[in-house]
Amino acid sequence: MKNLIALIRLFIAIILLQSCADDSDEPVLLSQLEVREFTSISLMNNHMNNSEIRKMQVYTPKGYDQNNSNRYPVVYLLHGLPFSEESFVSKSTWDDWVGGTSPFQSYPDFPEEGFKNWIDGLIESGKIDPMIIVMPNAANNNYGFSFYTNSLLNGGFEDYIVNDLVKYMDSHYRTIANKDGRAVIGFSQGGYAAVKFGMTHSEIFGVVAGHSGLLYLDGMLSLGAMISAENPDGNVVPDPNKFFTSAMFAMSSAWSPNINNPPFMVDLPFLFPSGDVIPEVRNRWLEHCTFAIMDRYQAQIKSLNGIYVDCGTMDELGMTPIVEAFVAKMNAFGIDHTYETFEGGHFNKMFSRLETSLAFCSERMN
């Protein structure tokens, strides 16, 4: 009898070992974070020689490569600084933008486990659903900022995102290829673009989230005296040590380009040294202002499945009143939205805020 029991136990052990061996042969359903590149037709043949070859970081969730019948929602995540597809995945890309004469004296709150594992954790905890996240490079030669705007000087940075990139993702990944399966999230210039795209391309994106975005351009146009003071010698030129002056040139390259005005090929919005606003240039800027164009895009913005906006109470660029002006106008127009403030600056709580906006968008996408 004892021998029979021993044989039974041995048989069970062999079965269990075989089961473990079979399990080890199962494919590991890992997430992926990979660098891809493609050609954007909209960026061809621009006066700034911005390359039409664009890199992006693409996150795909666990099981994507094995579940061939599943389709996934897509979040288009737009950078502010630095001007790189690595802005959200590599802390070292921020080295030139933190400390010294920069307005930013602390790094963003990068997750210790890295971007991929961090997103994996948000999915595994149920905070967000499995999704694809694409982080494109929108760098503009010489001026850095592109503001994701179609510009005669810089090229078609808006069309690059809303047309070329969306088509690329839908043709190369198993996406939910309609507005209900797409969200756009951005920080700083990307926050401006995310909200603007929701207004002007509501047929493409269903949910938008703008973090610390420049949503009221008259707020920037009130800084003429400060920019003049940043240039006491009267030599108003782009300079890495003059953040606001350089940003003004970048904004002008997006919103008031003039290829017949060398060497910088822009029309600045201010007179110097007074810092007074030039009305004609201001009017050109306001054509791209989310606050100003809200009047004619009310129906489109109201058709969105969700609008999320936030700003830090200690924003180094003074974005809080600018964002709040936009929010006040949404309130006046009866536009449903979520607005939050937080104790922090322009970028230093980037990932804690991104966790919030990802959850917001995930809940409202198919």
Long-range contacts (C-beta under 8 A, 24 or more apart in sequence): 27-65, 27-66, 29-62, 29-63, 29-65, 29-66, 30-62, 31-59, 31-60, 31-61, 31-62, 31-64, 31-116, 31-119, 31-120, 32-58, 32-59, 32-60, 32-64, 32-65, 32-116, 33-57, 33-58, 33-59, 33-89, 33-115, 33-116, 34-58, 35-85, 36-172, 38-164, 38-165, 38-168, 40-156, 40-160, 40-164, 40-165, 41-164, 42-150, 42-155, 42-156, 42-157, 42-158, 42-159, 42-160, 42-163, 42-164, 43-155, 43-156, 43-157, 43-160, 43-164, 44-155, 45-155, 46-151, 46-153, 46-154, 46-155, 46-156, 47-152, 47-153, 47-154, 47-259, 47-265, 48-140, 48-141, 48-142, 48-143, 48-153, 48-154, 48-155, 48-253, 49-141, 50-139, 50-140, 50-141, 50-146, 50-154, 50-155, 52-155, 54-136, 54-137, 54-160, 54-165, 55-85, 55-136, 55-137, 56-85, 56-134, 56-135, 56-136, 56-137, 56-165, 57-85, 57-86, 57-88, 57-89, 57-134, 57-135, 58-132, 58-133, 58-134, 58-135, 58-173, 59-115, 59-116, 59-119, 59-132, 59-133, 59-134, 59-135, 60-132, 60-173, 61-119, 61-120, 61-123, 61-130, 61-131, 61-132, 62-120, 62-123, 62-130, 63-130, 64-130, 64-132, 64-174, 68-174, 70-174, 71-174, 71-175, 71-176, 71-177, 71-181, 72-130, 72-131, 72-132, 72-173, 72-174, 72-175, 72-176, 72-181, 73-129, 73-131, 73-132, 73-175, 73-176, 73-181, 73-182, 73-183, 73-362, 73-365, 73-366, 74-131, 74-132, 74-133, 74-134, 74-169, 74-173, 74-175, 74-176, 74-181, 74-182, 74-183, 75-131, 75-132, 75-133, 75-134, 75-182, 75-183, 75-184, 75-185, 75-358, 75-361, 76-134, 76-136, 76-161, 76-165, 76-166, 76-182, 76-183, 76-184, 76-185, 76-205, 77-133, 77-134, 77-135, 77-185, 77-186, 77-190, 77-354, 78-135, 78-136, 78-138, 78-148, 78-161, 78-184, 78-185, 78-186, 78-187, 78-189, 78-190, 78-191, 78-193, 78-194, 79-135, 79-137, 79-138, 79-186, 79-187, 79-189, 79-190, 80-186, 80-187, 80-188, 80-189, 80-190, 80-191, 80-212, 80-347, 81-188, 81-347, 83-137, 83-138, 83-139, 83-140, 83-144, 83-145, 83-146, 84-137, 84-139, 85-135, 85-136, 85-137, 87-135, 88-115, 88-135, 88-350, 88-354, 89-114, 89-115, 89-116, 89-135, 101-241, 101-243, 102-243, 103-243, 103-316, 103-317, 103-346, 104-316, 104-345, 104-346, 104-347, 104-348, 106-345, 106-348, 107-348, 108-347, 108-348, 108-349, 108-350, 108-351, 109-348, 109-349, 109-350, 109-351, 109-352, 110-351, 111-351, 118-351, 122-355, 122-358, 122-359, 127-355, 127-358, 127-359, 127-362, 128-358, 128-359, 128-362, 129-362, 129-365, 131-362, 131-365, 132-169, 132-173, 132-175, 134-165, 134-169, 136-160, 136-161, 136-165, 138-190, 140-250, 140-253, 142-238, 142-253, 143-238, 143-246, 143-249, 143-250, 143-253, 144-246, 144-250, 145-189, 145-247, 145-250, 145-251, 145-253, 145-254, 146-189, 146-250, 146-254, 147-189, 147-192, 147-193, 147-250, 147-251, 147-254, 147-255, 147-288, 148-186, 148-189, 148-190, 148-192, 148-193, 148-196, 148-197, 149-193, 149-254, 149-255, 149-288, 151-253, 151-254, 151-255, 151-257, 152-257, 152-259, 153-253, 153-257, 153-258, 153-259, 153-265, 153-266, 154-253, 154-254, 154-257, 157-254, 158-193, 158-197, 161-193, 161-197, 162-197, 162-201, 162-204, 162-205, 166-204, 176-365, 176-366, 178-206, 179-203, 179-204, 179-205, 179-206, 179-305, 180-206, 180-305, 180-365, 180-366, 181-206, 181-365, 181-366, 182-206, 182-207, 182-365, 183-207, 183-208, 183-209, 183-306, 183-361, 183-364, 183-365, 184-208, 184-209, 185-209, 185-210, 185-211, 185-354, 185-357, 185-358, 185-361, 186-210, 186-211, 186-213, 187-211, 187-212, 187-213, 187-347, 187-350, 187-354, 188-212, 188-213, 188-214, 188-317, 188-346, 188-347, 189-213, 189-214, 191-215, 191-309, 192-290, 195-290, 195-307, 195-309, 195-326, 196-288, 196-290, 196-293, 198-300, 198-301, 198-304, 198-307, 199-290, 199-293, 199-294, 199-297, 199-300, 199-301, 200-293, 200-297, 200-300, 202-297, 202-300, 202-301, 202-303, 202-304, 205-304, 206-304, 206-305, 206-306, 206-364, 206-365, 207-304, 207-305, 207-306, 207-307, 207-308, 207-360, 207-361, 207-364, 207-365, 208-304, 208-306, 208-307, 208-308, 209-307, 209-308, 209-309, 209-357, 209-360, 209-361, 210-308, 210-309, 210-310, 210-323, 211-309, 211-310, 211-311, 211-350, 211-353, 211-354, 211-357, 212-310, 212-311, 212-312, 212-315, 212-317, 212-319, 212-323, 212-346, 212-347, 213-290, 213-309, 213-319, 213-323, 214-319, 214-322, 215-290, 215-291, 215-309, 215-322, 215-323, 215-325, 215-326, 216-289, 216-290, 216-291, 216-322, 216-323, 216-325, 216-326, 217-255, 217-285, 217-286, 217-288, 217-289, 217-291, 217-292, 218-282, 218-286, 218-289, 218-291, 219-318, 219-321, 219-322, 219-325, 220-248, 220-251, 220-322, 221-269, 221-277, 221-282, 221-285, 224-269, 224-270, 224-271, 224-274, 224-275, 224-276, 224-277, 225-274, 225-275, 226-275, 227-270, 227-275, 228-270, 228-272, 228-273, 228-274, 228-275, 231-272, 234-272, 234-273, 236-268, 236-272, 237-264, 238-264, 251-285, 252-281, 254-288, 255-284, 255-285, 255-287, 255-288, 256-281, 256-284, 256-285, 290-326, 291-325, 291-326, 291-329, 294-326, 294-329, 294-330, 294-333, 298-333, 298-335, 301-330, 301-335, 302-335, 302-336, 305-364, 305-365, 306-338, 306-360, 306-361, 306-363, 306-364, 307-335, 307-336, 307-337, 307-338, 308-337, 308-338, 308-339, 308-340, 308-356, 308-357, 308-360, 308-361, 309-337, 309-338, 309-339, 309-340, 310-339, 310-340, 310-341, 310-342, 310-353, 310-356, 310-357, 311-341, 311-342, 312-341, 312-342, 312-343, 312-344, 312-345, 312-346, 312-348, 312-349, 313-341, 313-342, 313-343, 313-344, 314-343, 314-344, 314-345, 315-345, 315-346, 316-345, 316-346, 317-346, 319-346
